[in-house]
């Protein structure tokens, strides 16, 4: 029986589009996105330590590090300070929505522009989750439609020094980015829940 299973596996055609999306989508559907349900505005803006980068009313942000076009600006500087600031859930969601998912979908799949410099970041947790869901849906739909030729084509000028890399490399990069930022966001929710209980030292 074992040998027949092995033989069947060897002849199975690999669906790279499906496998690349599912690497991220399984985690998204079963862990990360459910952990964001019920996110409150207090959690969204919570600063676990002084000096965080966050999303703030524009008049409270140094114009030199202010991203976005709405009433609230996302604090961001490059190269980042040493040591880099701790960031809030609002900041990390904003980064995921624009710099990770949205800008790439716009560049490679023709979705609405999501330039971090001009994006209207949400002033509420609920609004940010709506933006996140749309950005994720756009990205995964685009990746599923690439086909082998699409995965193999160069990223092009939108990816700067990585222009000659195959788009498959970008997809893997976005998977890593989304997974690790998701872990950071869910950890911040855990810390917020634990604060004041005597279990966190905050």
C-alpha positions in Angstrom: 0.0 0.0 0.0 2.8 2.4 0.9 4.6 1.9 -2.4 1.4 2.6 -4.4 0.8 5.8 -2.5 4.3 6.9 -3.3 3.8 6.1 -6.9 0.6 8.1 -7.0 2.3 11.1 -5.4 5.1 11.1 -8.0 2.6 11.4 -10.8 0.5 14.1 -9.2 0.7 17.4 -11.1 1.6 20.3 -8.8 -0.7 23.2 -8.7 1.7 26.0 -7.8 -0.9 28.7 -7.8 -3.0 26.8 -5.4 -0.1 25.7 -3.2 1.4 29.2 -2.9 -2.0 30.8 -2.0 -2.9 28.0 0.4 0.4 28.3 2.3 -0.9 31.7 3.4 -4.7 31.2 3.2 -4.8 28.3 5.6 -3.1 30.4 8.3 -5.3 33.4 7.4 -8.6 31.5 7.6 -7.8 29.3 10.6 -5.6 31.5 12.8 -4.8 35.1 12.0 -8.1 36.6 10.7 -10.3 34.9 13.4 -7.9 36.4 16.0 -8.8 39.9 14.8 -12.6 39.5 15.4 -13.9 42.0 17.9 -10.9 44.3 17.7 -11.7 47.5 19.6 -10.5 51.0 18.9 -8.7 50.9 22.3 -6.7 47.9 21.2 -6.2 49.4 17.8 -4.4 52.4 19.2 -2.9 50.9 22.3 0.7 51.8 22.9 2.5 49.1 25.0 5.5 51.3 25.6 6.3 55.0 25.3 7.5 56.3 21.9 5.5 53.9 19.6 5.0 54.6 16.0 1.2 54.6 15.4 -1.6 56.1 13.4 -2.4 59.6 14.8 -4.3 62.7 14.1 -2.2 64.5 11.4 -1.6 67.5 13.6 0.1 65.3 16.2 2.6 63.8 13.7 5.9 65.2 12.5 5.4 65.9 8.8 8.7 64.4 8.0 7.4 60.9 9.0 3.7 61.3 8.1 2.2 59.0 5.5 -1.3 59.0 4.2 -3.8 61.5 2.9 -6.7 61.4 5.4 -7.3 63.0 8.8 -4.9 60.5 10.4 -1.3 59.9 9.4 0.9 56.8 9.8 4.3 57.4 11.3 7.0 56.0 9.1 10.7 56.8 8.4 13.4 55.2 6.3 16.0 54.3 7.3 14.2 53.5 10.5 15.7 54.7 13.8 18.1 52.6 15.8 16.6 50.9 17.8 13.4 50.9 15.7 10.2 52.0 17.5 7.7 49.5 18.8 4.5 49.8 16.6 0.8 49.6 17.5 -1.8 47.4 16.0 -3.1 50.4 14.0 0.4 50.8 12.5 0.9 47.2 11.6 -2.6 46.9 10.0 -1.9 50.0 8.0 1.4 48.6 6.9 -0.2 45.2 5.9 -3.0 47.0 4.0 -0.8 49.2 2.0 2.9 48.3 1.9 2.5 44.6 1.9 -0.8 43.7 0.2 -2.4 46.7 -1.4 0.5 48.3 -3.2 1.5 45.0 -4.7 -2.0 44.2 -5.9 -2.2 47.6 -7.5 1.2 47.2 -9.2 0.8 43.6 -10.4 -3.0 43.0 -10.7 -4.4 46.4 -11.5 -6.5 47.0 -8.4 -7.2 50.4 -6.9 -4.0 52.4 -5.9 -2.8 51.8 -2.3 0.2 54.0 -2.1 1.3 54.3 1.6 2.0 58.0 1.0 -1.5 58.8 -0.1 -3.7 56.1 1.4 -6.6 57.2 3.6 -5.9 55.1 6.7 -8.9 54.2 8.8 -9.5 56.0 12.1 -11.3 52.9 13.5 -10.5 49.3 14.1 -13.6 48.2 12.2 -12.7 50.3 9.2 -9.2 49.0 9.2 -10.4 45.4 9.2 -12.6 46.1 6.2 -9.6 47.6 4.4 -7.5 44.6 5.3 -10.1 42.1 4.1 -10.4 43.9 0.7 -6.6 44.1 0.4 -6.2 40.4 1.1 -9.0 39.4 -1.2 -7.4 41.4 -4.0 -4.0 39.8 -3.5 -5.1 36.2 -3.3 -7.4 36.6 -6.3 -4.5 37.9 -8.3 -2.1 35.2 -7.3 -4.6 32.4 -8.0 -5.0 33.8 -11.6 -1.3 33.9 -12.4 -0.8 30.5 -13.9 2.7 29.0 -14.4 3.7 31.6 -16.9 2.6 34.4 -14.6 4.5 33.0 -11.7 7.7 32.8 -13.9 7.5 36.3 -15.4 9.8 39.0 -14.0 8.4 41.2 -11.3 9.2 44.3 -13.3 10.0 47.9 -12.3 7.5 48.1 -9.5 9.9 45.9 -7.4 12.9 48.1 -7.9 16.2 46.2 -7.5 14.2 42.9 -7.6 12.7 43.7 -11.0 14.3 40.6 -12.6 13.1 38.2 -9.9 10.2 35.9 -10.9 6.8 36.9 -9.5 6.9 33.6 -7.6 9.6 35.1 -5.4 7.4 38.1 -4.6 4.5 35.8 -3.7 6.6 33.9 -1.2 7.9 37.2 0.2 4.3 38.5 0.7 3.4 35.2 2.4 6.3 35.7 4.8 5.5 39.3 5.5 1.8 38.7 6.1 2.5 35.7 8.4 5.1 37.5 10.6 3.1 40.8 10.8 0.0 38.7 11.7 1.9 37.1 14.5 3.0 40.5 15.8 -0.5 41.8 15.8 -2.0 38.8 17.6 0.8 39.0 20.2 -0.2 42.7 20.8 -3.8 41.6 21.3 -2.6 39.0 23.9 -0.6 41.6 25.7 -3.5 44.1 25.7 -5.8 41.4 27.2 -3.2 40.6 29.9 -2.4 44.1 30.9 -3.5 44.9 34.5 -3.9 41.3 35.4 -0.5 40.9 37.1 0.7 38.6 34.4 2.5 41.0 32.2 4.4 43.5 34.3 2.9 46.4 32.2 
